[in-house]
Each structure stands twice: as structure tokens, then as C-alpha cells.
Amino acid sequence: MSDAQTLDLCWQVEEACALAWPAEQVEKHQGYEFRQTSSTPSRRINSVNPTSQSKSCTAALVADAERFYAGYNQSVIFRVPTIAEGLAGELTKSGFENVSAHTKTLLAPTLTSFEWQHDVQLTTHPDDKWLQFALERAHFPPDHRVKFRQALLNIGYPILFAHIEEDQELAAIAYAVVVEDIAIIESVETAPQFRRQGRAARLLSSLLAKCRRLGANKAALQVMSENVGALALYKKLGFSAELYDYHYRTKPSQDGA
């Protein structure tokens, strides 16, 4: 694969990830998306996101972003993927010096090895137990529940929710969204008492086996760079390619959500 093809694939994945967790409001400025969702702490749906069409980050763009988010009583947060060439340096010049932890984007180039596992249950809508488990594991406040559910319902692509139960309690969850030929994996969570027992691997195997039937031929997910255990698991499962990293930036006087 050429460098240009790799870059195109990275942007395809980045934009698919955005579609797998949509914001309430999206405005486009100079190829950037201003994403906003009220009453939720998620930076992902409350930040300025570059796209493959983004131009250089200018003072005018920053001013537009400040006006946009001030209308919602929010500070400005930039999502900074490494594929957005030069963006980090431009933001530093504009005073965006606070840098969050980095997250890696991993790719499974093929889905042929994934098989259905008998203890995994799949649905096309998240029930209350699934939502509660997801919110608790992500440490989101209770009032985020409605926004999270609405975001999931607003996804305009095939979506599957997976879970494994133990004694009628959820032990592990995840969901997948198929955007064209890519399956985006989200919200992979396992209860602490059930970790290191193979449940996450079985969840992903079942999800991706089904996604293959929906037209996906590769998959991507994003994981914190310091989560060494998860990185090892995903690479063992077939997420062998590291595409790009991303982090968030704010100004020192701002509180990143």
C-alpha cells in the first residue's frame, strides 16, 4: 500500500469513527467539524475535529470555534490526529498547550479469522442494562444516559450490540458499526471480576463475524496508548496495524470536558 493509500485509509477510519458516535450539532468550517452535544462530558462529541478536507488552522478558525462553543457555554477542545499534518504545531502557536493522553487507532486488515462464539448475545438496540453497564464502566454521570442513547439511535449505519452474561449479570459489552466496508468497534468493556478470562476476545470475534456478513472486510478500534493489556489483546486478535494516534488539546485557562 502506498503512502497516499495509507493516508486515505486513515482518514476513512477517522471519519467512520466519528459516524459511529454522532454529535447532536455539527457545523463545518474550513474542512473542520465543530461537534457539540449538551449535557455530556465526552470530548469526542464536544470538540473541533479535522477531516481529510481540512485547511491550515488559522486564527480565524480558532475565533470561529470560540464563538461557536461560547454559545453553549463550553470551552474549545481540538481533536488532534497525527494524520492532520501540522495541526499540533499550529495549535501550540494559538495557545492550545494542554495535551491529553494519546490514543492509538488499530486496524484488523481482514476479518476472515473471526468466528461466532456461543455465549455472546447480539441485538440491534441497546437495552437499559447494556446502557447502564456502558455508562458505569466509562465513568459517565447519570444525566449522560439520555444523550448516549440518543447518539446511538442517531447512527445511520448497521449497528450491533454485544454482551456476555454471567448469572444474569452483564460481564462484558461492546458494539460495532459497519460504515461501508469498515467495522468500527466501540465501548469494549469488561467488569473487573471477569477480566483476563477471554470474554472480550469472544465478544469481538462474534461481533466481527457478524459484521463480515454485513459487508465489512476490515475493522478498526481506538484504545488508550497506556492500556498495555488491551493493546496486547487487540494485536493478538488481529488488530495488527497501528494507523495513527490522536489526542485532545485545550488552552491552559480552559477545563477540558
Order of alpha helices (4+ residues) and beta strands (2+ residues): alpha-beta-beta-beta-alpha-beta-alpha-beta-beta-beta-alpha-alpha-beta-beta-beta-alpha-beta-alpha-beta
